[in-house]
């Protein structure tokens, strides 16, 4: 997932500053329920599917993992209080009847009656309280407990009612956090209260109540799933009764098996070259969907050219340098030539597919339509009195963002230098040192990537643009800071969306960062596989229950 531990202080600060707003009510709706049962009950269709992936599982225990591979499994087998219906980035009650603020610091969830774990245990508010209490108590260094920064305590009022007592008022992000890696509900009769529970104990205890249960578990080799008839959540009954997930050490073998028909689905992570090749294969379908991962260049406002602590400090010239970079970036070229379309151009801070996403950068920079414009860049620099070529030190990681980062940044260097406006000193560092240097004012401009913890615009704003932020790049805009805090406690959906759009406009003018790519979700499936587009949505969760053949 993301660098949540680095953000804990930032998010806690935001939570502590949010005050007084309207009350949020999360509507209890079924969303795009794919079940024939209008009650949203479980069941499952027939048939079987085999899915291949190179992702790896850390642990099945939600308190001990914070990675895509583990969360992919947890999404199939554990229930959530809030979840994202197919086709939506916004959350709705999952195994709950309703979820709403009943007081400024009280978020009340009412469970559906008669819920059961697959092992026959009752699933009640006691399990919910146990789940979140143990997340906080264990606080595993590899777990997601930092997302619960605003949680004060959990109260089980009666078997179907649970109240989350929050530290700050009207936290509009909290419902999304209940759908995040911190949100899977676990069986208190199987899981330990103060330590991680081994995978073998979880499987043996049949401690599942999502769309599927796990029937066979060979760690990072093969997991077999069976549709759970007792699931009563927003996703409806799984469309396929049996699913087997095969884990690959090498993406080339994953590609070989999907093109030869040995598996039905290949998801995460084929190379861009392999995906391009498979697009020409008539025996498979390559299905694209919105992805939450973004790539961006971060500027250090102290050490960038004309930065606040340089010998030629000049805020207007520093802004002109950032603007010229934004004018010269050719997103389409990077997308197509380096990533073969598996990353798509991004023109704002909130990626496409999320509520509130805009394209704030497109009309402001380059040719106004998404392409580069060297003449505009030169005019900006000249108007600000900047002498060209501008010497820019640009850093990227050679081991953290994939093997194509070198090609990606070589192309960015070429784009910036092509018209003689910049001379770029391009350097690379391994991630362990890189992560220390970039937050210690070593890099004037540098590469970063981001994958969200939950599918809400806040997760692309709060960590980056508060005065005290995860980037530690000395960006300081009180108006932006206040708007971010305001959107987090604005209950009216339209008003909150308008604030999110305004924040993107404000930051686009400041250019604390220059976002340029959004990672697409790509699945390669057999010709007879259906439902892939339903789950490749802006929730960024790949749900096996949507698939069938």
Backbone torsions as a table, in degrees:
resi	resn	phi	psi	omega
1	UNK	NA	-129.7	-176.1
2	UNK	-114.8	-174.5	-178.0
3	UNK	-87.8	66.5	-172.9
4	UNK	-64.8	-35.6	-179.1
5	UNK	-63.2	-34.5	176.5
6	UNK	-68.6	-20.1	-176.5
7	UNK	-97.6	-8.2	-171.0
8	UNK	-55.8	-44.3	-179.2
9	UNK	-65.3	-40.7	-179.4
10	UNK	-63.0	-47.4	-176.1
11	UNK	-70.0	-36.5	176.5
12	UNK	-63.2	-38.2	176.9
13	UNK	-62.0	-45.5	179.9
14	UNK	-61.6	-42.9	-179.4
15	UNK	-63.0	-39.7	-177.9
16	UNK	-70.0	-22.5	-176.2
17	UNK	-95.0	-16.0	-177.0
18	UNK	-75.4	126.4	-178.3
19	UNK	-137.2	156.3	171.4
20	UNK	34.6	112.5	173.2
21	UNK	-159.8	-171.8	179.5
22	UNK	-75.6	173.9	-177.6
23	UNK	-99.5	134.7	178.2
24	UNK	-89.9	138.7	168.9
25	UNK	-123.4	120.7	176.1
26	UNK	-85.9	122.4	-175.4
27	UNK	-69.5	138.0	178.2
28	UNK	-89.3	85.0	179.7
29	UNK	-124.3	165.1	-177.2
30	UNK	-94.2	-4.0	179.1
31	UNK	61.2	-145.2	-179.1
32	UNK	-89.8	70.7	-177.0
33	UNK	-66.9	126.1	-178.1
34	UNK	-94.2	2.1	-178.6
35	UNK	-83.3	147.4	172.3
36	UNK	-73.8	-16.5	179.6
37	UNK	-84.9	113.0	-175.6
38	UNK	-64.6	-18.1	177.3
39	UNK	-76.3	-9.0	-178.9
40	UNK	80.0	15.7	-178.3
41	UNK	-68.0	166.6	-177.6
42	UNK	-79.3	-161.0	-179.5
43	UNK	142.7	-94.0	177.7
44	UNK	112.1	144.7	176.9
45	UNK	-81.0	-165.2	-179.8
46	UNK	-100.4	-169.1	174.7
47	UNK	78.3	-176.9	-178.9
48	UNK	-147.0	157.3	178.2
49	UNK	-135.7	149.7	171.2
50	UNK	-119.5	125.6	-177.7
51	UNK	-113.8	138.7	176.7
52	UNK	-114.8	145.0	179.0
53	UNK	-154.0	154.5	172.3
54	UNK	-99.7	-4.3	175.4
55	UNK	-60.2	155.3	178.2
56	UNK	-123.0	148.9	176.9
57	UNK	-91.1	134.9	172.1
58	UNK	-88.1	-55.8	176.1
59	UNK	-159.2	152.0	175.0
60	UNK	-75.2	-20.8	-177.6
61	UNK	-71.1	117.4	-178.3
62	UNK	-61.9	-18.9	179.5
63	UNK	-79.2	-11.8	-173.5
64	UNK	-119.0	7.8	-177.9
65	UNK	-136.4	148.2	179.9
66	UNK	-150.0	54.8	-175.2
67	UNK	-142.5	159.3	-176.2
68	UNK	-61.9	-40.9	-176.4
69	UNK	-63.3	-43.3	179.3
70	UNK	-70.9	-42.6	-177.9
71	UNK	-65.9	-29.8	177.0
72	UNK	-59.8	-38.5	177.8
73	UNK	-73.5	-46.6	-177.2
74	UNK	-58.9	-34.8	178.8
75	UNK	-62.2	-28.5	-177.9
76	UNK	-82.4	-32.9	-164.1
77	UNK	-114.6	-16.3	-179.7
78	UNK	-107.8	146.1	176.0
79	UNK	-81.0	156.6	176.8
80	UNK	-126.2	151.0	172.9
81	UNK	-71.8	-40.1	177.9
82	UNK	-125.8	142.6	-179.6
83	UNK	-148.4	168.6	179.5
84	UNK	-101.3	116.2	177.2
85	UNK	-61.3	156.9	176.8
86	UNK	-53.6	134.5	176.2
87	UNK	83.1	5.6	-176.4
88	UNK	-131.1	145.6	172.2
89	UNK	-91.6	-6.8	-173.3
90	UNK	-99.6	147.4	-173.8
91	UNK	-87.8	154.6	174.3
92	UNK	-141.1	159.7	177.0
93	UNK	-56.7	137.1	-177.6
94	UNK	-101.5	-82.3	175.5
95	UNK	-89.8	15.2	-179.5
96	UNK	-107.4	154.0	171.8
97	UNK	-81.1	-39.7	-178.8
98	UNK	-153.9	159.7	176.2
99	UNK	-151.0	123.7	-173.5
100	UNK	-159.6	157.8	170.5
101	UNK	-76.9	120.6	175.8
102	UNK	-102.2	-6.8	172.2
103	UNK	-160.9	162.1	-176.4
104	UNK	-54.8	-30.5	179.7
105	UNK	-118.2	22.3	179.0
106	UNK	-128.8	118.8	177.1
107	UNK	-110.0	114.7	-172.1
108	UNK	-106.7	129.2	179.1
109	UNK	-118.3	129.5	176.7
110	UNK	-109.1	119.5	-178.6
111	UNK	-77.7	154.6	170.5
112	UNK	-65.8	144.7	-179.1
113	UNK	-74.4	152.6	171.7
114	UNK	74.2	19.9	179.7
115	UNK	-68.8	144.3	-179.4
116	UNK	-134.3	144.2	165.6
117	UNK	-74.4	159.8	-179.1
118	UNK	-62.9	-22.9	178.4
119	UNK	-83.7	0.6	178.7
120	UNK	97.9	-12.0	177.9
121	UNK	-65.1	147.9	174.0
122	UNK	-69.3	138.6	175.7
123	UNK	-104.7	108.1	-172.5
124	UNK	-130.2	-178.5	177.6
125	UNK	-61.8	-23.8	177.2
126	UNK	-63.6	-39.6	175.5
127	UNK	-63.9	-38.6	-180.0
128	UNK	-64.1	-49.0	177.6
129	UNK	-59.0	-45.2	178.9
130	UNK	-57.4	-43.6	-177.8
131	UNK	-57.3	-51.3	-174.5
132	UNK	-78.6	-31.6	175.2
133	UNK	-62.2	-41.8	-177.7
134	UNK	-73.1	-33.8	175.4
135	UNK	-56.1	-47.5	-178.2
136	UNK	-69.8	-40.2	-177.1
137	UNK	-68.4	-42.7	-177.9
138	UNK	-73.8	-44.7	178.4
139	UNK	42.9	49.4	-177.5
140	UNK	-62.6	140.8	-177.0
141	UNK	-64.4	-19.9	177.0
142	UNK	-102.6	8.7	-176.5
143	UNK	-104.0	178.3	-173.6
144	UNK	-99.1	18.9	-173.6
145	UNK	-60.5	-24.0	-179.5
146	UNK	-63.2	-21.4	177.8
147	UNK	-68.5	-17.9	-178.1
148	UNK	-92.0	34.0	-175.8
149	UNK	-60.0	-26.2	-176.5
150	UNK	-101.9	6.1	-178.5
151	UNK	-88.3	123.3	178.0
152	UNK	-93.2	-51.5	179.4
153	UNK	-161.1	166.1	179.4
154	UNK	-125.8	133.5	-177.4
155	UNK	-122.5	124.8	173.4
156	UNK	-92.1	103.2	-173.6
157	UNK	-75.5	-44.7	175.3
158	UNK	-152.2	178.5	-172.9
159	UNK	-57.4	-23.8	-178.4
160	UNK	-116.2	4.9	-176.9
161	UNK	-123.6	128.1	177.7
162	UNK	-131.4	138.7	-179.9
163	UNK	-118.4	124.1	174.2
164	UNK	-93.3	117.7	177.1
165	UNK	-92.3	120.9	-173.9
166	UNK	-103.7	156.8	-178.3
167	UNK	-77.7	-35.2	179.8
168	UNK	-124.8	162.1	-168.0
169	UNK	-83.0	148.9	166.4
170	UNK	50.1	48.8	-176.9
171	UNK	-77.9	100.5	-176.4
172	UNK	-70.4	-14.2	-179.4
173	UNK	-86.3	-21.1	-174.5
174	UNK	-57.1	-41.9	176.8
175	UNK	-57.5	-36.8	177.2
176	UNK	-67.0	-37.8	-179.7
177	UNK	-63.4	-30.2	176.7
178	UNK	-67.5	-15.5	176.6
179	UNK	-100.7	1.0	-173.1
180	UNK	-88.7	-175.5	176.3
181	UNK	-59.1	-16.8	176.2
182	UNK	-84.2	-4.0	-168.7
183	UNK	-98.7	-14.6	-178.6
184	UNK	-60.6	128.7	179.2
185	UNK	-83.5	138.3	-177.5
186	UNK	-121.7	159.6	-177.0
187	UNK	-82.5	116.0	-177.6
188	UNK	-67.3	-15.9	179.0
189	UNK	-86.5	-5.6	179.7
190	UNK	-117.4	-39.7	-175.5
191	UNK	-86.3	147.3	175.1
192	UNK	-77.2	146.9	-176.5
193	UNK	-78.5	-26.4	-170.9
194	UNK	-131.8	15.3	179.2
195	UNK	-154.6	157.8	176.6
196	UNK	-66.0	143.7	179.1
197	UNK	-98.9	129.6	-178.6
198	UNK	-60.1	148.2	179.1
199	UNK	-55.0	-41.2	-177.3
200	UNK	-61.9	-36.5	178.6
201	UNK	-69.9	-36.7	179.4
202	UNK	-65.8	-44.7	-179.9
203	UNK	-68.3	-44.1	179.4
204	UNK	-63.2	-32.7	179.5
205	UNK	-80.5	-4.5	-179.2
206	UNK	48.2	45.9	-172.5
207	UNK	-88.4	60.4	-173.9
208	UNK	-129.1	150.8	176.6
209	UNK	-157.2	25.3	174.2
210	UNK	-90.0	-158.2	178.3
211	UNK	-64.9	-25.5	-177.3
212	UNK	-132.5	158.8	165.6
213	UNK	-112.7	162.0	176.0
214	UNK	-97.5	123.3	-179.2
215	UNK	-102.6	-21.4	177.5
216	UNK	-150.7	137.5	-172.2
217	UNK	-139.4	109.8	174.5
218	UNK	-118.5	102.6	-167.4
219	UNK	-47.8	119.0	177.8
220	UNK	54.3	25.5	170.7
221	UNK	-121.8	-56.6	-178.1
222	UNK	-154.5	133.8	171.8
223	UNK	-124.1	130.6	177.4
224	UNK	-108.5	134.1	-177.2
225	UNK	-120.0	151.0	173.4
226	UNK	-132.2	136.6	-178.9
227	UNK	-58.8	136.8	-178.5
228	UNK	-98.8	116.9	-176.2
229	UNK	-69.7	-19.5	-177.6
230	UNK	-85.7	-1.5	-179.5
231	UNK	-69.4	128.6	-178.5
232	UNK	-122.5	29.1	-172.9
233	UNK	-90.7	-177.3	-173.2
234	UNK	-66.8	-20.1	-177.4
235	UNK	-81.5	-14.6	-179.4
236	UNK	75.8	-174.0	-177.0
237	UNK	-69.3	141.3	174.9
238	UNK	-63.1	140.2	-177.0
239	UNK	-81.9	-15.3	179.6
240	UNK	-125.6	133.1	-172.8
241	UNK	-72.7	-39.3	-175.4
242	UNK	-127.9	133.0	177.4
243	UNK	-131.4	132.3	174.1
244	UNK	-115.8	131.2	179.0
245	UNK	-113.7	120.5	-178.9
246	UNK	-103.4	132.6	-176.8
247	UNK	-101.9	131.6	-175.7
248	UNK	-112.4	141.3	174.5
249	UNK	-83.6	-22.8	-173.5
250	UNK	-132.8	128.6	-179.4
251	UNK	-63.9	-27.2	-179.5
252	UNK	-65.9	-35.8	176.7
253	UNK	-71.1	-34.1	175.3
254	UNK	-62.6	-44.8	178.2
255	UNK	-61.5	-43.5	-178.2
256	UNK	-60.4	-43.3	-176.9
257	UNK	-70.0	-36.3	179.8
258	UNK	-72.9	-36.4	-179.0
259	UNK	-75.4	-23.6	177.2
260	UNK	-91.3	-1.4	177.8
261	UNK	79.5	14.6	179.1
262	UNK	-75.5	-21.5	174.4
263	UNK	-131.7	162.5	-176.8
264	UNK	-94.3	-28.9	-174.0
265	UNK	-140.2	135.8	170.2
266	UNK	-119.7	118.5	-177.9
267	UNK	-139.3	120.0	180.0
268	UNK	59.5	113.1	-2.5
269	UNK	-140.7	108.4	172.6
270	UNK	-78.5	151.8	178.0
271	UNK	-72.5	159.7	178.2
272	UNK	-58.9	-37.7	179.5
273	UNK	-66.3	-41.7	178.4
274	UNK	-63.9	-41.6	179.8
275	UNK	-64.3	-42.5	177.7
276	UNK	-60.3	-42.2	179.9
277	UNK	-64.5	-41.0	-178.3
278	UNK	-70.1	-22.6	176.6
279	UNK	-62.7	-24.0	178.3
280	UNK	-93.0	7.4	-178.6
281	UNK	-98.0	117.0	-176.2
282	UNK	-72.2	-10.1	-178.2
283	UNK	-87.2	-7.0	-178.9
284	UNK	-132.7	164.4	171.6
285	UNK	-112.8	134.6	172.1
286	UNK	-104.7	116.4	-174.0
287	UNK	-112.4	126.7	-179.4
288	UNK	-106.8	145.9	175.5
289	UNK	-145.0	167.3	179.9
290	UNK	-64.4	143.3	179.5
291	UNK	-123.5	152.0	-176.6
292	UNK	-90.5	-12.6	-178.6
293	UNK	-72.6	135.7	175.5
294	UNK	-127.0	156.3	173.8
295	UNK	-120.9	141.6	-177.1
296	UNK	-156.9	157.0	172.9
297	UNK	-97.7	129.5	177.5
298	UNK	-103.2	135.9	175.8
299	UNK	-105.0	134.6	172.0
300	UNK	-87.6	114.4	-173.7
301	UNK	-68.8	-13.6	175.7
302	UNK	-89.6	-37.5	-169.3
303	UNK	-112.3	-6.4	176.6
304	UNK	-64.7	167.0	175.5
305	UNK	-51.7	126.8	-176.9
306	UNK	66.6	21.2	177.7
307	UNK	-67.9	167.0	-169.9
308	UNK	-60.5	-25.3	-177.7
309	UNK	-114.5	21.0	173.9
310	UNK	-94.7	166.3	180.0
311	UNK	-67.8	-17.7	-179.8
312	UNK	-117.0	39.6	-175.5
313	UNK	-53.6	124.9	179.9
314	UNK	-161.2	108.9	-174.1
315	UNK	-62.2	-37.6	-179.0
316	UNK	-67.8	-41.8	178.5
317	UNK	-68.4	-38.6	178.8
318	UNK	-60.8	-43.0	177.7
319	UNK	-63.1	-41.6	179.8
320	UNK	-61.4	-36.8	177.4
321	UNK	-63.7	-46.3	-180.0
322	UNK	-63.4	-41.3	179.6
323	UNK	-64.5	-39.3	179.3
324	UNK	-64.7	-38.7	174.8
325	UNK	-59.2	-45.8	179.7
326	UNK	-63.1	-32.7	178.2
327	UNK	-69.0	-29.8	-170.5
328	UNK	-95.5	-18.2	-178.4
329	UNK	-66.3	127.3	176.7
330	UNK	-106.0	91.9	-174.9
331	UNK	-64.3	-41.7	-179.0
332	UNK	-59.9	-39.8	-179.3
333	UNK	-65.2	-44.0	179.3
334	UNK	-64.2	-44.1	-178.9
335	UNK	-58.9	-49.0	-173.1
336	UNK	-82.1	-43.2	-173.3
337	UNK	-80.6	-35.5	-179.2
338	UNK	-92.9	-44.2	-170.4
339	UNK	-111.5	4.8	173.8
340	UNK	52.7	33.1	177.5
341	UNK	84.8	-2.6	178.3
342	UNK	-74.9	-19.0	164.6
343	UNK	-115.3	139.8	-177.9
344	UNK	-115.3	157.0	-179.8
345	UNK	-58.8	140.0	178.9
346	UNK	-123.8	129.5	-173.8
347	UNK	-119.1	15.3	173.9
348	UNK	-157.7	-165.5	-170.0
349	UNK	-97.7	-27.2	174.9
350	UNK	-100.8	122.9	-174.0
351	UNK	-68.2	153.6	179.0
352	UNK	-56.6	140.5	179.7
353	UNK	107.5	-21.3	179.4
354	UNK	-94.2	148.6	177.7
355	UNK	-60.8	127.0	-179.6
356	UNK	95.9	-4.8	-179.2
357	UNK	-65.8	138.9	178.1
358	UNK	-129.6	-175.1	170.4
359	UNK	-125.3	55.9	-172.5
360	UNK	-58.1	-32.3	-176.3
361	UNK	-76.3	-26.9	-170.4
362	UNK	-60.4	-49.6	-178.7
363	UNK	-75.4	-16.4	-174.9
364	UNK	-85.9	-28.6	-169.6
365	UNK	-131.5	162.4	-178.9
366	UNK	63.3	-143.9	-176.3
367	UNK	-85.3	6.1	179.1
368	UNK	83.4	-4.5	-179.7
369	UNK	-124.8	11.5	178.1
370	UNK	108.5	-13.0	-179.7
371	UNK	-94.7	168.6	179.6
372	UNK	-76.7	163.0	177.6
373	UNK	-152.1	98.8	-177.2
374	UNK	-67.9	-34.0	-179.5
375	UNK	-64.5	-40.5	178.2
376	UNK	-65.9	-40.8	178.2
377	UNK	-61.4	-44.2	-179.9
378	UNK	-64.0	-40.3	179.7
379	UNK	-63.1	-39.8	178.8
380	UNK	-62.4	-48.8	-177.6
381	UNK	-62.4	-43.3	179.7
382	UNK	-62.9	-44.8	-179.7
383	UNK	-60.9	-32.4	-179.0
384	UNK	-86.9	-4.2	-179.3
385	UNK	78.7	24.8	-179.2
386	UNK	-86.5	128.0	176.5
387	UNK	-79.1	132.4	178.7
388	UNK	-108.8	154.7	-0.7
389	UNK	-75.5	144.2	177.3
390	UNK	-79.8	128.3	176.2
391	UNK	-82.8	117.4	-176.5
392	UNK	-124.8	122.3	172.5
393	UNK	-87.5	123.7	-175.1
394	UNK	-128.2	128.1	-173.1
395	UNK	-117.1	145.2	171.3
396	UNK	-141.8	160.2	178.6
397	UNK	-91.4	134.1	-177.5
398	UNK	-93.1	0.7	-175.0
399	UNK	-138.8	3.9	-173.0
400	UNK	-110.0	-32.2	-174.3
401	UNK	-111.1	25.6	173.3
402	UNK	96.6	162.4	-173.9
403	UNK	-68.7	-13.5	-178.3
404	UNK	-89.6	-0.6	-178.4
405	UNK	-59.9	-36.8	179.9
406	UNK	-62.7	-43.7	177.9
407	UNK	-67.3	-38.5	179.8
408	UNK	-58.9	-48.3	-175.8
409	UNK	-82.2	-23.5	170.5
410	UNK	-64.5	-38.6	178.7
411	UNK	-69.4	-40.6	177.5
412	UNK	-62.2	-41.5	176.2
413	UNK	-58.4	-46.7	-179.9
414	UNK	-62.0	-40.6	-179.0
415	UNK	-64.9	-39.6	-178.8
416	UNK	-72.6	-30.1	-175.5
417	UNK	-93.4	-13.0	-168.0
418	UNK	-57.1	-35.7	-176.2
419	UNK	-107.6	16.1	174.3
420	UNK	76.7	14.4	-177.9
421	UNK	-87.4	-23.5	179.5
422	UNK	-133.7	150.9	160.5
423	UNK	-118.2	121.2	-171.7
424	UNK	-106.2	123.6	172.1
425	UNK	-93.3	96.9	-175.0
426	UNK	-91.5	124.4	-178.4
427	UNK	-130.7	157.4	178.0
428	UNK	-134.7	149.3	-177.3
429	UNK	-143.9	145.5	176.8
430	UNK	-68.7	152.1	-165.9
431	UNK	-59.7	-39.8	-176.9
432	UNK	-57.0	-46.1	178.2
433	UNK	-76.5	-37.5	-178.4
434	UNK	-57.5	-46.0	-176.3
435	UNK	-64.9	-27.0	175.7
436	UNK	-79.5	-44.7	-175.3
437	UNK	-66.1	-42.0	-172.1
438	UNK	-66.3	-25.8	178.8
439	UNK	-96.8	9.0	-179.4
440	UNK	-120.8	25.9	175.8
441	UNK	65.3	23.1	-180.0
442	UNK	-81.4	-34.2	-173.8
443	UNK	-106.7	121.0	175.5
444	UNK	-66.3	-34.6	177.5
445	UNK	-150.3	140.3	-172.8
446	UNK	-160.0	160.3	-179.9
447	UNK	-77.7	138.5	165.1
448	UNK	-143.4	159.6	173.3
449	UNK	-130.5	165.3	-176.3
450	UNK	-151.4	134.9	171.1
451	UNK	-126.3	132.9	-168.0
452	UNK	-76.0	157.2	172.8
453	UNK	-85.6	-25.7	179.4
454	UNK	-155.5	158.0	-170.1
455	UNK	-90.5	65.9	177.3
456	UNK	-136.2	143.7	-177.8
457	UNK	-56.8	-29.7	-179.4
458	UNK	-54.1	-33.6	-176.2
459	UNK	-72.8	-7.0	174.9
460	UNK	-108.6	2.2	-177.6
461	UNK	-119.6	-55.8	-176.8
462	UNK	-55.2	-47.0	-176.8
463	UNK	-66.9	-23.8	-170.4
464	UNK	-101.3	-34.6	-162.1
465	UNK	-121.2	1.4	166.6
466	UNK	-66.3	159.8	-178.3
467	UNK	-60.0	-41.3	171.3
468	UNK	-99.6	106.5	-171.7
469	UNK	-130.4	166.4	-178.9
470	UNK	-61.4	-29.9	-178.7
471	UNK	-72.0	-26.9	-177.6
472	UNK	50.9	45.1	-175.0
473	UNK	-107.4	11.4	174.3
474	UNK	69.3	21.4	172.5
475	UNK	-73.9	130.2	-173.0
476	UNK	-143.7	100.2	177.8
477	UNK	-134.5	105.9	-174.2
478	UNK	-62.6	-36.7	179.6
479	UNK	-64.0	-45.3	177.2
480	UNK	-62.5	-44.4	179.0
481	UNK	-54.5	-48.4	-177.2
482	UNK	-68.4	-37.2	178.1
483	UNK	-64.3	-39.4	178.3
484	UNK	-62.8	-44.3	179.0
485	UNK	-66.7	-34.2	179.6
486	UNK	-67.6	-44.2	-178.8
487	UNK	-63.5	-29.4	-177.5
488	UNK	-68.7	-17.5	-178.9
489	UNK	-123.4	15.8	178.6
490	UNK	-92.9	115.9	-172.0
491	UNK	-81.6	-34.5	180.0
492	UNK	-67.2	122.5	-172.6
493	UNK	-61.4	-42.8	-178.9
494	UNK	-67.2	-41.2	178.8
495	UNK	-64.4	-40.5	-179.8
496	UNK	-66.5	-42.2	178.1
497	UNK	-59.7	-41.9	179.4
498	UNK	-62.7	-38.2	177.8
499	UNK	-66.5	-41.5	178.5
500	UNK	-61.5	-40.7	177.5
501	UNK	-65.3	-41.1	179.8
502	UNK	-63.8	-40.6	178.9
503	UNK	-59.9	-43.5	179.4
504	UNK	-62.2	-39.1	177.3
505	UNK	-63.3	-43.1	-178.3
506	UNK	-65.0	-45.2	-177.5
507	UNK	-71.6	-31.8	176.4
508	UNK	-62.2	-33.0	177.4
509	UNK	-73.7	-31.9	-178.6
510	UNK	-83.7	-35.3	-178.8
511	UNK	57.5	53.8	170.1
512	UNK	-60.5	-38.1	173.4
513	UNK	-135.3	160.7	173.0
514	UNK	-118.4	97.0	175.2
515	UNK	-72.8	144.5	-177.5
516	UNK	-142.1	-18.1	179.1
517	UNK	-136.8	145.2	171.7
518	UNK	-122.4	125.3	-178.9
519	UNK	-73.9	125.3	176.3
520	UNK	-79.8	150.8	167.1
521	UNK	-85.3	131.5	-178.5
522	UNK	-131.4	126.9	173.1
523	UNK	-122.3	138.9	174.1
524	UNK	-109.4	124.4	-173.1
525	UNK	-133.0	160.4	176.2
526	UNK	-65.3	160.3	-176.2
527	UNK	-61.8	-25.2	-176.3
528	UNK	-97.0	5.8	-179.2
529	UNK	-88.1	132.1	-178.4
530	UNK	-120.1	160.7	173.6
531	UNK	90.6	-0.7	-176.0
532	UNK	-61.7	-43.5	-178.9
533	UNK	-63.7	-26.9	-179.5
534	UNK	-65.7	-34.7	-177.7
535	UNK	-98.2	-16.0	173.5
536	UNK	-83.6	66.4	-175.9
537	UNK	-116.6	-174.7	-173.9
538	UNK	-78.3	6.4	169.5
539	UNK	-76.4	-19.1	-178.4
540	UNK	64.4	22.0	177.3
541	UNK	-112.7	131.8	179.5
542	UNK	-97.8	103.5	-175.3
543	UNK	-99.1	117.7	-176.6
544	UNK	-63.5	-27.0	-175.9
545	UNK	-65.1	-14.6	178.3
546	UNK	-82.5	-13.7	-171.3
547	UNK	-92.9	147.0	175.0
548	UNK	-157.1	167.3	172.9
549	UNK	-149.8	NA	NA
